[in-house]
């Protein structure tokens, strides 16, 4: 008699594959899209991480170019 996997065995295998794929990933940066390409994040580090995903340079809005802002930031990924 040939072995036939049951639905429970297949669902456990799918769950294990999903967990293995998610185990090594970092959490996604928290980003709020304000419109017209303007974004907001809780920190400059999260803004940099978001723009790095696309290989786009980061430009803070309302901050001098030579300063890194503290706290919540508004920016564009140009």
VOGU-3710 file (C-alpha; in Angstrom, 3 decimals, decimal comma):
1> xxxxxxxxxx> 0,000/0,000/0,000  1,606/3,345/-1,062  2,047/6,084/1,517  -0,290/9,051/1,052  0,497/12,167/3,087  -2,453/13,473/5,009  -3,603/17,065/5,050  -2,218/17,501/8,563  1,256/16,347/7,501  1,229/18,659/4,496
11> xxxxxxxxxx> 0,128/21,642/6,585  2,880/20,974/9,134  5,426/20,842/6,326  4,147/24,162/4,915  4,278/25,763/8,367  7,855/24,570/8,910  8,918/25,994/5,530  7,283/29,321/6,329  8,960/29,572/9,736  12,345/28,637/8,288
21> xxxxxxxxxx> 12,027/31,362/5,663  11,110/34,019/8,204  13,685/33,081/10,837  16,639/34,925/9,298  14,824/38,069/8,209  15,109/41,359/10,032  11,948/43,251/10,920  10,831/45,742/8,305  11,389/49,419/9,068  8,310/51,294/10,224
31> xxxxxxxxxx> 7,330/53,827/7,569  4,322/56,118/7,130  3,700/57,388/3,599  2,537/60,997/3,770  1,996/61,461/0,048  3,921/62,945/-2,887  6,960/60,783/-2,053  7,340/62,126/1,502  7,803/59,518/4,224  8,012/59,528/8,031
41> xxxxxxxxxx> 9,815/57,083/10,342  10,399/56,991/14,109  14,188/57,315/13,725  16,892/58,207/11,221  18,189/54,616/11,335  14,834/53,223/10,211  14,647/55,823/7,437  18,106/54,800/6,211  17,135/51,132/6,307  13,983/51,795/4,266
51> xxxxxxxxxx> 15,766/53,778/1,539  18,591/51,213/1,447  16,022/48,566/0,415  15,656/50,384/-2,902  19,233/51,616/-3,269  17,961/55,201/-3,176  19,738/58,082/-1,442  18,057/59,479/1,659  17,168/63,170/1,969  15,791/64,519/5,252
61> xxxxxxxxxx> 13,195/67,270/4,957  13,473/70,366/7,138  16,939/69,513/8,490  20,336/71,008/7,499  22,328/68,621/5,290  25,207/68,162/7,731  23,011/67,134/10,709  21,436/63,779/11,499  18,075/64,402/13,153  17,037/62,793/16,426
71> xxxxxxxx> 13,630/61,229/16,990  10,890/61,125/14,351  12,072/62,144/10,863  10,436/63,241/7,627  12,348/62,324/4,457  12,370/61,275/0,816  14,112/58,403/-0,915  15,310/60,160/-4,064
//
